């Protein structure tokens, strides 16, 4: 994929990892990267995280925009939910970033809805530099998110739509409920 300047973008996995690093730097919790390349053709990765305040969610989304657009030359396709700040979606075409408040993340349970995706190991020491992709992954089998590490990931009270009866070929259905 090329930037607006015609330069080659880092691949979608590297950009997903960079987004997760930026999110971790802003102290969001329960950061998860889902590889959805074998599940859908609409995008490659989801980066999902939980923030604790509207201000934090805004700061994270603005930081990602700044780095992706100014440093990488990536063009955001759309942003949704910024004003309400309960679920901010940054769409970079093949990488879609979901920033939630805790209640909204629990309600929509994207990890369950897109459960056929593969967790991507994430280490917050990843800097996004070329060639580092192979080096970032934990080699000791450690968990890829704060929720998995702490064991404190709450079970969603409501699973609507459920992963059993949802269609993975229609990802728009998850964002319509925003």
N, C-alpha and C positions, 0 to 999 in steps of 0.2 A: 504494500500500500504506500502511496506517495503523499507527501505533505502539500500544502498549498503552494510551496516554493519549488515543488518538483523533487525534493529530496526523499530518500527512502526512510519510512518510519521504522522504529524498532518493531519487532513482531508483536502480536497481540499478547502473548504470554509475558514478555518483558514489560509491556505497558501495564498489564494487570498487576504484576509484581510491584512496579513503580507506584501505581495508585495505592496499593496496600501499604507500602512504605510511607507514603505521604500521610495516609490516614493514621498509621501508628504514631507518626511524629506529632500528630495533633491529639493524641491520647484517646482515640476512640477505642471501643471494646469489641470483643467478639468478631474480629476481622476474619473473613472467610473468602477464599477464592474458589470459584467453581469453574471447572473446565467443561464446557457444554458443546464442544466441537463434534462429539459423537451423538449428541442429542438433538441438535437443531442446526439449521443452516443460517439462521438469522444473525447470530453473533457467536463469538468464541468463548468469552469469559464473562462471568459476573464477579464483581468484587462487592461484598456485602459487609457492612459495619454498623455498629450502634454508637450513637453519640448521646451525651447526657443533657445537652441543652440546645436550644435553637441557635445560639451564638456559635457554639462549637460546630454544629452541622454546616452553618454558613461559612465559617472559616475553612473547614475542610474542603467544601465544594469549590470555594474560591481559590484555594491553594492548588488543587488538582487542575482546575481550569488554567491557572497561570503557568504551571509547569508544562502541562500538555500542549498548550497553545504557543507559549513563548519559547520554551526550550526545545520541544520536540517538533513543533509546527503542526501538531494534530488539530483538527477542526472538530469541535463538539457539534454533533448533529442536532441535539435538543437538550433541554433541561426541563424537568417537571418537579413540582412540589416545593420550589424554593421559598415561596411566600408563606405557605403553611408550615413548612419545616418539620413535618412529621415523617415524610418519606421523600427525600430528594433523589431524583434519578438523573444521572449524567450519562448521556448516550454518545459514546465515541465510536459508533458503528459496530466494530467487532469486540469492543470492551464496554460493558455497561456497568456503571457504578451505582450502587444502592446505598444510601445513607439514611438510617432509620433512627427514630426515637425508640426507646425500649418497648413500649406498648404496641406500636405499629409493627415493629419487626416480629414480635411474638404473634400478633394477629394474622399477618399475611404469611409467615413461615415460608419464605422463598426457598430455603434449603430443603424443606420437605416437598414443596411443589416441584422443584427441579432436582429431586433426589437421584435421578439417573446420572447427574453430572458427577465428575470426579473431583474430589478435594485436591487442591494444589498446595503442597507444603509451602509455608511462608515463614521467613525469618526476617525480622525487622531490621537486620543489619544490611540487607540488600540495598545497594545504592543505585541500581539501574544502569551501571556502566556496561559497555559492550564486553561480551565474554564472561561476564559475571554470572549469567543465568545458571550455568552448570554448578557454580560454587555456592549459590545461595541456599540450596535445599539442605535441610538437616540430614546428616548421614546416620544419626543415631536412632532414627525412627520417631523422633519427637513430634508432638502434635503441631498442627498448622494454624491453630487459632487460640486466642486467649480462653475462649469458652471451653475448648477441648482440654486445654492444659489444666484449667482450674476445676473442671468437672461441674461447673455451676450453670450449665446451659439449661434454662427452664424449658419445660415442655409447653408448647403452645396450647392455650385454652381452647382456641377455635382453629380448626384447620379447614378454612374455606378459601378457595376450592381445594378439595383433597387431591393428593397426588394420584390416588387410584382412578379417579374419574376425570382427570384433567387431560387436556390434549397438549403435549409438548410442542406440537407443530403450530400452535397459536399462542406465542408468548405475549401478544397484546392483551390477552384476557387478564393477566396478572396486573398489568399497569392500568387497565380501565377502572379498577376498583380504588385507585389512588384517591 
